[in-house]
Amino acid sequence: MFPFIATYLLFTALLAVVDRFTARPLFIRTHLKHLPWKLNYSFRWWGPQEYWAALTMVAICSLFFLGFWHAMGGAFYRDAGQALFIPIALGSTVLAIRHFCLVKHFKAHAWWLTVTVALPTLGVGIFANAYADAYILQLTRVEAAQFPLAQKALTTLLMISLWLFAGVVLISCLVFAFSLVISARSPTFVGVIKRDPVKVLAWRKHVPGILEHRRSVMLMVVFTGAITTVSIAMSFMEYVLRHTNEVLQETLIFSSFHLHPRDCGIPGWTSDAWIALVGEKRGVMAVPGVRGYEFEAVDCDMQSQKSLRQARIRQLRSDDYL
């Protein structure tokens, strides 16, 4: 009951604050029987930029509301919170691209941006490949070339993680730098208004117009979405770093360990054990342990499908199922 009461008080306080700082009433009466009140606002002038801004802000407010609901003792809806990450990241990205005309700037400086990205990509690729080889060798005690698919999968996963981490750090720095520069150069900034020859005579009495107000609101939405996206990405990277070993081991098992011990004539193992062939009648078996998987070299005598069927029939008969 307390979360519902807290939610009611929260929305009441927000409506009171908005009503206090607006010159006109929030709702007006209509002549409709079932909807006697409507919002005193027109959406006709909205364009794609405004709709993207509304989507971003609704997703951000919904995310904060879920946190408020959980803090007040309500249930924790993890799936709903994670689903909100998509519109926040997508909306903030589209807003930033459209508002700052990043596509036009990229086309104007495409050549040196391509060179700037290509050189780090080569270095990150070499580092990720070397780390993947060392990781496979240390874990399985077998040369990484024996696991070609796992080698490629781990390299790709490491490259994506490194680029994501570098991108998050770079975006956070750019958002902070852009916020300072644009705030200083904004038309609503007092110093810029004082330098205006028309407004300088009575700059203290200057009231920003509707275009300046809309631009300021759009800038606030852009930077709020960008900062929220950076915070989400940092939280995601923190989660990935805490589960790095688990993710890498699961990727290794999925990409290269495709046989069950019974396929190699090794009975007595559960369905969680897997084997990868590394040579003629040689394999590496992965068994779940306390910290991920434990690996050991085994002899693998590959069984035919007929032998496996006969073994299953003998097992069923020995258990008196027939």
C-alpha positions in Angstrom: 0.0 0.0 0.0 2.8 2.4 0.8 4.3 2.4 -2.8 0.9 3.5 -4.1 0.5 6.3 -1.6 4.1 7.5 -2.3 3.4 7.4 -6.1 0.2 9.4 -5.6 2.0 12.0 -3.5 4.9 12.2 -6.1 2.6 12.9 -9.0 0.6 15.4 -6.9 3.8 17.3 -6.0 5.0 17.2 -9.7 1.7 18.6 -10.9 1.8 21.3 -8.2 5.3 22.4 -9.2 4.5 22.4 -13.0 1.3 24.4 -12.3 3.2 26.9 -10.1 5.8 27.7 -12.8 3.4 27.9 -15.8 1.4 31.0 -16.7 -1.6 29.2 -18.0 -3.7 26.3 -16.5 -2.6 22.8 -17.2 -6.0 21.5 -18.0 -9.1 23.1 -19.6 -12.7 22.0 -19.8 -14.1 20.4 -23.0 -17.7 19.8 -24.2 -17.2 16.0 -24.3 -19.2 14.0 -21.8 -16.7 11.2 -21.1 -13.6 13.5 -21.3 -14.5 16.8 -19.7 -10.9 17.8 -19.3 -8.0 17.9 -21.6 -4.3 19.0 -21.5 -3.9 22.7 -22.3 -1.1 22.1 -24.9 -1.0 21.8 -28.6 1.2 19.1 -30.3 0.5 20.3 -33.9 3.8 22.1 -34.3 5.8 19.0 -33.2 8.3 17.5 -35.7 10.4 14.4 -35.6 12.9 16.0 -33.2 10.2 16.8 -30.7 8.8 13.2 -30.8 12.3 11.7 -30.3 12.8 14.1 -27.4 9.4 13.0 -25.9 10.3 9.3 -26.3 13.6 9.8 -24.6 12.2 11.8 -21.7 9.3 9.4 -21.1 11.8 6.4 -21.0 14.1 8.3 -18.6 11.2 9.3 -16.3 9.9 5.7 -16.4 13.3 4.4 -15.4 13.5 6.8 -12.5 10.0 5.9 -11.5 10.9 2.2 -11.4 13.7 3.1 -9.1 11.4 5.2 -6.9 8.8 2.4 -6.8 11.5 -0.1 -5.7 12.9 2.4 -3.1 9.4 2.8 -1.6 9.1 -1.0 -1.1 7.5 -2.0 -4.4 8.5 -5.0 -6.5 11.7 -4.7 -8.6 10.9 -5.1 -12.3 14.4 -5.8 -13.7 13.1 -6.8 -17.2 11.1 -3.6 -17.6 14.1 -1.5 -16.5 16.4 -3.2 -19.0 13.8 -2.8 -21.8 13.8 1.0 -21.1 17.6 1.1 -22.0 16.7 0.6 -25.7 14.6 3.7 -26.2 16.9 5.8 -24.0 20.0 4.9 -25.9 18.3 5.1 -29.3 16.5 8.3 -28.6 19.5 10.1 -27.2 21.7 9.0 -30.1 19.2 10.1 -32.7 18.7 13.4 -30.9 22.4 14.2 -30.7 22.9 13.3 -34.4 20.0 15.4 -35.6 20.6 18.4 -33.2 24.3 18.8 -33.8 24.2 17.7 -37.5 26.8 15.1 -36.9 26.2 13.4 -40.3 27.1 16.6 -42.2 30.2 17.1 -40.0 31.3 13.5 -40.5 31.0 13.8 -44.3 33.1 17.0 -44.2 35.9 15.3 -42.2 35.4 11.7 -43.2 39.0 11.1 -44.4 40.8 11.9 -41.2 38.1 10.4 -39.0 38.5 7.1 -40.9 42.3 7.2 -40.4 41.9 8.0 -36.8 39.5 5.0 -36.2 41.5 2.6 -38.5 44.8 2.8 -36.6 43.3 2.1 -33.1 41.2 -0.7 -34.6 44.4 -2.4 -35.8 46.0 -2.1 -32.4 42.9 -3.3 -30.6 42.6 -6.3 -33.0 46.2 -7.4 -32.3 45.8 -7.0 -28.5 42.4 -8.9 -28.5 43.9 -11.7 -30.6 46.9 -12.1 -28.4 44.8 -12.0 -25.2 42.4 -14.6 -26.6 45.3 -17.0 -27.5 46.9 -16.6 -24.1 43.5 -17.1 -22.4 42.8 -20.3 -24.2 46.3 -21.7 -23.6 46.2 -20.9 -19.9 42.8 -22.4 -19.5 43.0 -25.6 -21.5 46.8 -26.1 -21.6 46.4 -26.7 -25.4 47.6 -24.5 -28.2 44.9 -22.0 -29.2 45.2 -22.9 -32.9 43.4 -26.2 -32.0 40.3 -24.1 -31.3 40.0 -21.9 -34.4 36.3 -21.0 -34.0 36.7 -20.2 -30.2 39.8 -18.1 -31.1 37.8 -16.0 -33.5 34.8 -15.7 -31.2 36.8 -14.6 -28.2 38.8 -12.1 -30.3 35.5 -10.6 -31.6 34.0 -10.4 -28.2 37.1 -8.8 -26.7 37.2 -6.2 -29.6 33.6 -5.3 -29.1 34.1 -4.9 -25.3 37.2 -2.8 -25.7 35.6 -0.5 -28.2 32.5 -0.2 -26.1 34.5 0.7 -23.1 36.6 3.2 -25.1 33.4 4.6 -26.7 31.7 5.1 -23.3 34.7 7.0 -21.9 35.0 9.1 -25.0 31.3 9.9 -25.1 31.3 10.9 -21.4 34.2 13.3 -22.1 32.6 14.7 -25.2 29.2 15.2 -23.5 30.9 17.2 -20.6 32.9 19.3 -23.1 30.0 20.0 -25.3 27.8 21.0 -22.4 30.3 23.6 -21.3 30.9 25.0 -24.8 27.2 25.1 -25.8 26.1 26.5 -22.5 28.6 29.4 -22.9 27.5 30.0 -26.5 23.8 29.6 -26.0 21.6 32.6 -26.9 20.0 32.4 -23.4 23.4 32.9 -21.7 23.6 36.3 -20.0 27.1 37.1 -21.4 25.9 36.6 -25.0 22.8 38.6 -24.4 24.9 41.5 -23.0 27.0 41.5 -26.1 23.9 41.8 -28.4 23.7 45.4 -29.5 19.9 45.3 -29.5 19.4 43.7 -26.1 22.3 45.3 -24.3 20.3 48.4 -23.5 17.9 46.4 -21.3 19.4 43.0 -21.0 18.2 42.5 -17.4 14.6 42.8 -18.6 15.1 40.6 -21.6 12.6 37.7 -21.7 13.7 34.7 -23.9 11.3 34.2 -26.8 9.5 30.9 -27.6 12.3 29.8 -30.1 15.0 30.4 -27.4 12.9 28.5 -24.9 12.4 25.6 -27.2 16.1 25.5 -28.0 17.0 25.5 -24.4 14.5 22.7 -23.6 15.9 20.6 -26.6 19.5 21.1 -25.3 18.4 20.0 -21.9 16.8 16.8 -23.3 19.8 16.1 -25.5 22.3 16.3 -22.6 20.0 14.5 -20.2 19.6 11.6 -22.6 23.3 11.5 -23.4 24.3 11.5 -19.7 21.7 8.8 -18.9 23.0 6.7 -21.8 26.6 7.1 -20.6 25.6 6.1 -17.1 23.7 3.0 -18.4 26.7 2.0 -20.5 29.1 2.4 -17.6 26.8 0.2 -15.4 26.7 -2.3 -18.2 30.5 -2.3 -18.6 30.9 -2.7 -14.8 28.6 -5.8 -15.0 30.5 -7.2 -17.9 33.9 -6.7 -16.1 32.5 -8.5 -13.0 31.4 -11.5 -15.2 34.3 -11.5 -17.8 35.7 -14.9 -16.9 32.3 -16.5 -16.9 31.3 -15.0 -20.3 34.6 -15.9 -21.9 34.4 -19.5 -20.7 30.8 -19.9 -21.9 31.8 -18.5 -25.3 34.7 -21.0 -25.5 32.5 -23.9 -24.6 29.7 -22.9 -27.0 32.1 -22.3 -30.0 34.4 -25.3 -29.8 33.1 -28.0 -27.3 30.5 -29.8 -29.3 30.8 -33.5 -28.1 29.4 -35.2 -25.0 31.8 -37.7 -23.2 29.6 -40.6 -24.3 30.4 -39.6 -27.9 34.0 -40.5 -27.1 33.1 -43.7 -25.2 33.6 -42.1 -21.8 30.6 -43.1 -19.6 29.5 -41.7 -16.3 29.3 -38.0 -17.0 26.3 -35.7 -16.8 25.0 -33.5 -19.6 27.0 -30.5 -18.4 30.4 -32.0 -19.5 31.6 -31.3 -23.0 34.6 -32.4 -25.1 36.4 -30.7 -28.0 38.5 -32.7 -30.5 42.1 -31.4 -30.7 43.7 -34.3 -32.7 43.6 -37.9 -33.7 41.8 -39.7 -30.8 42.6 -36.8 -28.5 40.3 -34.3 -26.9 39.9 -31.8 -24.1 37.0 -32.3 -21.7 35.4 -29.3 -19.9 33.6 -30.1 -16.6 31.7 -27.5 -14.5 33.6 -26.6 -11.4 33.5 -24.1 -8.6 34.8 -21.2 -10.7 33.5 -21.9 -14.2 34.9 -25.0 -16.0 37.8 -27.3 -15.3 39.7 -28.7 -18.3 41.6 -31.9 -18.8 43.0 -33.9 -21.7 41.3 -37.2 -22.5 41.5 -40.0 -25.1 38.5 -39.8 -27.5 37.5 -42.9 -29.4 34.7 -41.5 -31.5 31.6 -43.6 -31.4 29.3 -44.2 -34.3 25.6 -43.4 -34.3 24.8 -47.2 -34.2 27.0 -47.7 -31.2 25.3 -44.8 -29.4 21.9 -46.2 -30.1 22.9 -49.7 -28.9 24.4 -48.1 -25.7 21.1 -46.3 -25.1 19.1 -49.5 -25.6 21.4 -51.4 -23.2 21.0 -48.6 -20.6 17.2 -48.7 -20.9 17.1 -52.5 -20.5 19.4 -52.4 -17.5 17.1 -49.9 -15.9 14.1 -52.2 -16.5 12.3 -49.8 -18.7 11.5 -52.6 -21.3 
